[in-house]
Amino acid sequence: MIIVDSVLLKVGIIGTGYAAKKRAEAIKSDRRTELLVVTGNTPVKLQEFCQTYAVEAVDSWSELVNLPQLDLIFICTINQGCGAIAKAAILAGKHVVVEYPLALEVEVAEEVIELAAAKQKLLHVEHIEIIGGLHQAIKQYLPQIGKVFHASYTTIAAQHPVEPNWKYHRQQFGFPLSAALSRIHRLTDLFGTVEQVTCNNRYWNLPNSDSAYFTACFCQAQLNFHNGITADITYGKGDIFWQSDRTMSIYGEAGKIIFVGEKGTLINGENEQDIPVTPRRGLFAQDTAMVLDYLLAQQPLYLQPQASLYALQVANAARESSSTKQTIYLD
């Protein structure tokens, strides 16, 4: 069991984007923590972050993870580097929280998980979709549609214009379903293990730029679960889309659940019933509080890193299928 000796946890953050800001807000508002340092990839954004949250800056993540005064590190940075940073932080004796994905490569994620267990350090991979109102509502109403046989999950993010940045870089962002791992993880949390995966992925390259950058991607995967349920996942973003879409449909032998955005409907025959959903606000703060409850009061967390690792294994199978144009079978 992990127990932290210090009552006031000393915290560092790697990253200055949206997730990092939400973590900083949660840490600053909790009396059990003290936010000491932050680092980021963009000097201007790092300076603004430090001014907003009254925190000191360091030059690099390697310097931050080796600061002896830190107890806990939040990794909120480019997907490509998360695994190496998490490994270095654990080797430096720190507890670690990382925004999914833990790594883009399954082997790296496995290594970090094993290292955290050996060093008896917390490794928490954030998956706030699991504690969110929509997912909890699905779980609550799922028994009312009978035996589930199919699900469809679409998330499309239209963006105009698209500027070159890590979220539109093939290596830094990663394969779409690995980077956007919550799309797979939501389904594996609901329906269990996957037997086979078929996937197609397409990029639109950024004109007059390094071919590693793209302006849009469109990824479709079909999952066959061991329990007989099938699921379609569609993920896309960028400037080829002119309307965003976030829709999830689950079909059962006695009815259907559909969510369009946060609006949910239960359909049984000719009857339709609204499904209330708790707003998404505050999920990063809730996740942060759960981490602190675990470290300081031994309260169980809502998720183990192995669950995120399994979703990454499914995403890796989707990437392999997209590359080979073949159906991939999972052990």
Secondary structure, DSSP 8 states (H G I E B T S, - for coil): ----S-SSEEEEEE--SHHHHHHHHHHHT-TTEEEEEEE-S-HHHHHHHHHHHT-EE-S-HHHHHT-TT--EEEE-S-GGGHHHHHHHHHHTT-EEEEES-S-SSHHHHHHHHHHHHHHT--EEEE-TTTTSHHHHHHHHHGGGG-SEEEEEEEEEEE-SS---SGGGBHHHH-SHHHHTTHHHHHHHHHH--EEEEEEEEEEEE-TTS-TTBEEEEEEEEEEEETTS-EEEEEEEEETT-SS-EEEEEEEETTEEEEEETTEEEEEETTEEEEE----STTHHHHHHHHHHHHHHH----S--HHHHHHHHHHHHHHHHHHHHTS-EE--
